[in-house]
Amino acid sequence: MSRERIPEVERLRGIAFLAVVLQHSIAHYTVEPGMTTGDGILMAVLLMATKFAVPVFIFITGMVLFYNDKGSLHYGRFIQRRFGDIYIPFAVWTLITLLINNRFNPTQAEDWKYLGGVLLTGKSSSHFWYIIMLFQFYLLYPLFRSAILGIKERWGWRTQLTILLLSGLLYVGLTGVISDIGRWMGSLDIPVWSELFTTYADRNALYYFFYFALGAAAGLYHTSWKKWIQKARTGIWLIFLFLFGWMLIQAVNEIRSAENGAITFYSLSLLRPMMSVFLISSILVMYDVTGWICRQGGARVNSILTSVGLYSYGAYLMHLLTLRISYVVDESWLISMPPLIRILSSWLISAAVAYGATRLLAMLPFGKWLVGMTGKRKNRTLQPSSPSHSSTTGM
């Protein structure tokens, strides 16, 4: 029998999707002519406020997988389902993206080779890296499951908590030596493996493992997790706000020192030690926020966020294409408006069009192959959740 849904997860997934779209909207305007240092600082604030998105999706994936674990795993069926729900839609939208960008001609043998490459690397579009990274967690799930459940069965909660904390410290340290690992692995020149730690290090699941492990802990001890979030609320928020300010200062300094007025955010890259600490704190804060929304947000807000979360995978796959629609609107009617208005308008248009299109495509008999789901899917029990249809990917 399926377990009760986790309401916070449903809302959190929707919020995280909206945050991803806003991030990519911001990225477009960093290179728009006429943007000032002040505009760049505003973008940095918005970017910092949305950095939680990818870690939260990974956290949700781990949480829901372990929350719904029934004590046995049929790996073949497990992977078959994820392949159909996640990888096939990704492959379809990869091909659509290449065709729209005139990067694929079916009559050219080299283009078929290129298609095969991007289906393995996610390099056909800047947001597909996440699908490749996330799918590694599904492929490696038996190893994660064996290790995490083994720890749960062998040791008491104090030891388990200690292991989780040490894993977090190990992860933070790991993000500080990624370049060193890359140089070492590159020198070994091992096919596939060397590239995974060099060219494609940004989509190597190893460099995101703690977010998944933290989600697993939250899923296994969901009631205790919620109580702890409430009990530790003050400390969590203080750490989050301090790190938010500290990271924002780094971004402001980068913008002010940039040559030719360029707006860049290299200091806010995901795979940095201080950023990883901030992102861990942001997961805790966002879970607290969604808990508040569940209790105080009202029926309409909760319904909207739940629906956005449900359709978020298909919307994620197409949102960079729908952003192009928003840019047409921007250039036609909003070009003279303040940057904040243009960014938010682009964000809302793209998110709304992607969400609406996903709902429509899901109604088709073959909607599953396009957006990872078919039909309206009401009163559905929560299944393991990913950058991913709404229930199997974190999205």
C-alpha positions in Angstrom: 0.0 0.0 0.0 1.4 3.4 -1.0 2.3 5.8 1.8 0.6 9.2 2.3 1.9 12.0 0.2 4.4 14.5 1.5 2.7 17.8 1.0 5.9 19.9 1.4 7.5 18.0 -1.4 4.7 18.7 -3.8 5.0 22.5 -3.1 8.7 22.4 -3.0 9.0 20.9 -6.4 6.9 23.6 -7.9 8.9 26.4 -6.2 12.2 24.9 -7.4 11.0 24.7 -11.0 10.0 28.4 -10.9 13.4 29.2 -9.4 15.2 27.4 -12.3 13.3 29.4 -14.9 14.1 32.7 -13.1 17.8 31.7 -13.0 17.8 31.3 -16.8 15.9 34.5 -17.3 18.5 36.3 -15.3 21.3 34.7 -17.4 19.8 36.2 -20.6 19.8 39.8 -19.2 23.4 39.7 -18.0 24.5 40.1 -21.6 21.8 42.5 -22.7 23.2 45.9 -23.8 22.8 48.8 -21.4 22.9 46.8 -18.1 24.7 48.6 -15.3 26.6 47.5 -12.3 23.5 48.3 -10.2 21.5 46.0 -12.5 24.1 43.3 -12.0 23.9 43.6 -8.2 20.1 43.2 -8.5 20.5 40.1 -10.6 23.0 38.7 -8.0 20.4 39.1 -5.3 17.8 37.3 -7.4 20.2 34.6 -8.4 21.2 34.0 -4.8 17.6 33.7 -3.9 17.1 30.9 -6.5 20.3 28.9 -6.2 18.6 26.3 -4.1 16.8 24.9 -7.1 19.1 22.1 -8.3 20.1 20.9 -4.8 16.4 20.8 -3.8 15.5 18.7 -6.8 18.3 16.2 -5.9 17.1 16.3 -2.2 13.5 15.6 -3.3 14.7 12.6 -5.4 16.5 11.0 -2.5 13.7 11.8 0.0 10.9 10.3 -2.0 12.8 7.3 -3.1 13.6 6.3 0.5 10.3 7.5 1.9 8.5 5.1 -0.5 11.0 2.2 -0.2 9.0 -1.0 0.4 11.9 -3.2 1.5 12.7 -4.7 -1.9 14.1 -3.4 -5.2 13.4 -4.8 -8.6 16.2 -3.0 -10.4 15.2 -3.9 -13.9 11.6 -2.5 -13.5 13.0 0.4 -11.5 15.3 1.5 -14.4 12.8 0.7 -17.1 10.3 3.0 -15.5 12.8 5.8 -15.1 14.0 5.3 -18.7 10.5 5.7 -20.0 9.5 8.6 -17.7 12.7 10.5 -17.7 15.1 9.6 -20.4 12.8 9.2 -23.4 11.2 12.7 -22.9 14.7 14.1 -22.5 15.8 12.4 -25.8 12.7 13.8 -27.6 13.3 17.3 -26.4 17.0 17.0 -27.3 16.1 16.2 -30.8 13.5 19.0 -30.9 16.1 21.5 -29.6 18.6 20.4 -32.2 16.1 20.7 -35.0 15.0 24.2 -33.9 18.7 25.2 -33.7 19.5 23.7 -37.1 22.0 21.4 -35.5 20.7 18.1 -36.9 20.2 17.0 -40.5 18.9 13.4 -40.6 20.6 13.0 -44.0 24.1 13.7 -42.5 25.9 10.8 -40.9 28.0 13.2 -38.7 24.8 14.7 -37.3 23.7 11.3 -36.1 27.0 10.9 -34.4 26.5 14.3 -32.8 23.0 13.3 -31.7 24.3 10.2 -30.0 26.9 12.3 -28.2 24.5 14.8 -26.8 22.1 12.1 -25.7 24.9 10.9 -23.4 26.2 14.2 -22.3 23.2 16.6 -22.3 25.2 19.2 -24.2 22.5 20.1 -26.8 21.1 22.7 -24.3 22.5 24.4 -21.2 19.9 22.9 -18.9 20.0 19.2 -20.0 23.2 18.6 -17.9 20.9 18.1 -15.0 19.0 15.2 -16.5 22.3 13.4 -17.2 23.5 14.1 -13.6 20.3 13.0 -12.0 19.9 9.8 -14.0 23.2 8.6 -12.5 21.5 8.5 -9.1 19.0 6.1 -10.5 21.6 4.0 -12.1 23.5 3.9 -8.8 20.5 3.6 -6.6 21.2 0.0 -5.5 24.6 1.1 -4.2 23.1 4.1 -2.3 20.3 2.0 -1.1 22.5 -0.8 0.2 24.8 1.7 2.0 22.1 3.9 3.5 19.8 1.1 4.6 22.8 -0.8 5.9 23.8 2.1 8.1 20.2 2.4 9.3 20.0 -1.3 10.3 23.4 -1.6 11.9 23.6 1.6 14.1 21.5 3.7 16.3 20.2 7.2 15.4 23.2 9.0 17.1 25.7 7.1 15.0 23.6 7.6 11.9 23.4 11.3 12.6 27.2 11.4 13.1 27.7 9.6 9.8 25.4 12.1 8.0 27.3 15.1 9.5 30.7 13.6 8.5 29.3 13.0 5.0 28.4 16.6 4.8 31.8 17.7 5.9 33.4 15.3 3.4 31.2 16.8 0.7 32.1 20.3 1.5 35.8 19.3 1.4 35.2 17.5 -1.9 34.0 20.6 -3.6 37.2 22.3 -2.7 39.4 19.7 -4.6 37.4 19.2 -7.7 40.0 20.9 -9.8 42.7 18.8 -8.3 40.7 15.6 -9.0 40.1 16.8 -12.5 43.8 17.3 -13.2 44.7 13.9 -11.8 42.0 12.1 -13.7 42.8 14.0 -16.8 46.5 12.9 -16.6 45.3 9.2 -16.4 43.6 9.6 -19.7 41.0 6.8 -19.0 38.3 6.7 -21.7 34.9 8.0 -20.4 36.1 8.2 -16.7 38.6 10.9 -17.3 36.1 13.0 -19.1 33.5 12.5 -16.4 35.9 14.2 -14.0 37.1 16.9 -16.4 35.0 18.0 -19.3 31.7 16.8 -17.7 32.6 17.3 -14.0 29.6 19.6 -13.7 27.3 16.7 -14.3 29.1 14.1 -12.2 26.7 12.8 -9.6 29.6 12.3 -7.1 29.8 16.1 -6.8 26.2 16.3 -5.6 25.9 13.2 -3.5 25.2 14.8 -0.2 22.0 16.5 -1.3 20.7 13.0 -2.2 21.9 11.5 1.1 20.3 14.3 3.0 17.1 13.7 1.2 17.4 10.0 2.0 17.7 10.8 5.7 14.7 13.0 5.5 12.6 10.4 3.8 13.6 7.6 6.2 12.8 9.7 9.2 10.2 12.1 7.8 8.4 12.8 11.1 11.6 13.4 13.0 12.9 15.5 10.1 9.9 17.8 10.2 10.1 18.2 14.0 13.8 19.0 13.8 13.3 21.6 11.1 10.8 23.4 13.3 13.0 23.1 16.4 16.1 24.3 14.7 14.3 27.0 12.7 16.1 30.0 14.3 19.6 28.6 13.8 18.9 27.4 10.3 17.7 30.9 9.2 20.6 32.7 10.9 23.1 30.5 9.1 21.3 30.9 5.8 21.0 34.7 6.0 24.7 35.0 7.1 25.9 32.9 4.1 23.5 34.6 1.8 25.1 38.0 2.7 28.6 36.6 2.6 28.1 35.0 -0.9 26.4 38.1 -2.1 29.4 40.3 -1.2 31.6 38.0 -3.3 29.3 38.4 -6.2 29.1 42.2 -5.9 32.9 42.4 -5.7 33.1 40.2 -8.8 30.7 42.5 -10.7 32.4 45.7 -9.6 35.9 44.4 -10.6 34.8 43.0 -14.0 36.4 44.6 -17.0 34.2 46.4 -19.6 31.2 46.3 -17.3 30.6 42.6 -17.8 28.2 40.9 -15.5 29.4 37.5 -14.4 28.7 35.2 -11.5 31.6 32.8 -11.4 31.8 33.3 -7.7 28.3 31.8 -7.3 29.1 28.5 -9.1 27.5 25.5 -7.5 30.6 23.4 -6.9 32.4 25.6 -4.3 32.9 24.8 -0.6 31.1 27.9 0.8 28.4 27.7 -1.8 27.8 24.0 -0.9 27.3 25.0 2.8 24.9 27.8 1.7 23.0 25.4 -0.5 22.7 22.8 2.3 21.3 25.6 4.5 19.0 26.7 1.7 17.5 23.2 1.4 16.6 23.4 5.1 15.2 26.9 4.8 13.1 26.1 1.7 11.6 23.0 3.4 10.7 25.3 6.3 9.1 27.8 3.9 7.1 25.1 2.1 5.9 23.8 5.5 4.6 27.3 6.3 2.9 27.5 2.9 1.2 24.2 3.5 -0.1 25.5 6.8 -0.7 29.2 6.0 -0.5 29.7 2.3 -4.2 29.1 1.5 -5.9 26.6 -0.7 -5.2 28.6 -4.0 -1.5 29.0 -3.5 -1.1 25.4 -2.4 -3.1 24.2 -5.4 -1.1 26.2 -7.9 2.3 25.2 -6.5 1.2 21.5 -6.4 0.1 21.7 -10.0 3.2 23.4 -11.2 5.3 20.7 -9.4 3.3 17.9 -11.0 3.9 19.2 -14.5 7.4 20.5 -13.8 9.5 17.9 -15.7 8.0 18.5 -19.1 8.0 22.3 -18.3 11.7 22.0 -17.4 12.6 20.3 -20.6 11.0 23.0 -22.8 11.5 26.1 -20.7 14.6 27.4 -22.5 12.6 27.3 -25.7 9.6 29.1 -24.1 12.1 31.7 -22.8 12.6 32.6 -26.5 9.0 33.5 -26.7 9.3 35.8 -23.7 12.3 37.5 -25.4 10.1 38.4 -28.4 7.6 40.0 -26.0 10.4 41.8 -24.2 12.0 43.2 -27.4 8.6 44.2 -28.8 7.0 45.9 -25.8 9.3 46.0 -22.7 12.7 47.1 -24.1 12.5 50.5 -22.3 11.3 49.1 -19.0 13.5 48.7 -15.9 15.6 45.5 -15.9 13.7 44.0 -13.0 10.4 44.3 -14.9 11.9 42.7 -18.0 13.5 39.8 -16.0 10.3 39.1 -14.1 8.1 39.3 -17.2 10.4 36.9 -19.1 10.3 34.6 -16.1 6.5 34.6 -15.8 5.8 34.2 -19.5 8.3 31.4 -19.9 7.1 29.5 -16.8 3.4 29.9 -17.8 3.8 28.8 -21.4 6.0 25.8 -20.4 3.5 24.8 -17.8 0.5 25.2 -20.1 2.2 23.4 -22.9 3.1 20.5 -20.6 -0.5 20.2 -19.4 -1.7 20.1 -23.0 0.9 17.6 -24.2 0.2 15.3 -21.2 -3.4 14.9 -22.4 -2.2 13.3 -25.6 -2.1 9.4 -25.8 1.6 9.6 -26.3 2.1 12.4 -23.8 4.3 10.2 -21.6 7.0 10.2 -24.3 6.9 14.0 -24.5 6.6 15.1 -20.9 6.9 12.0 -18.8 3.3 11.7 -17.9 -0.2 11.2 -19.5 -3.5 12.5 -18.4 -4.5 14.8 -15.5 -3.3 12.4 -12.8 -5.4 13.5 -9.9 -5.5 11.7 -6.5 -2.2 10.1 -7.4 0.0 8.6 -4.7 3.5 10.1 -4.5 6.1 8.0 -6.3 9.9 8.4 -6.2 10.9 11.8 -7.7 14.3 15.5 -11.7 16.2 18.4 -13.7 12.3 14.0 -13.3 8.8 13.8 -14.2 7.1 15.4 -11.3 7.3 12.2 -9.3 10.4 10.4 -10.5 12.9 13.1 -10.9 12.6 15.7 -8.2 10.6 17.8 -10.6 
